């Protein structure tokens, strides 16, 4: 049986806030969390396509949340 695991670690300011913003995408086989100033996205599945799609979704959402945080920092 095929088992795929992918882990992406991204150093980012306010990692815990960003990780919480990614939480709605978490499933029982993929999750995101903050650790040591990084957002960590872990995916483990038996389907290569699911691994690719989940990591892609996390990264697209990360791309979307960064400008929102930057705007909020400017306003505060």
Secondary structure by P-SEA (a helix, b strand, c coil): cbbbbbbbbbbccaaaaaaaaacccccccccccccccbbbbbbbcccaaaaaaaaaaaaaaaaaaaaaaaaaaaac
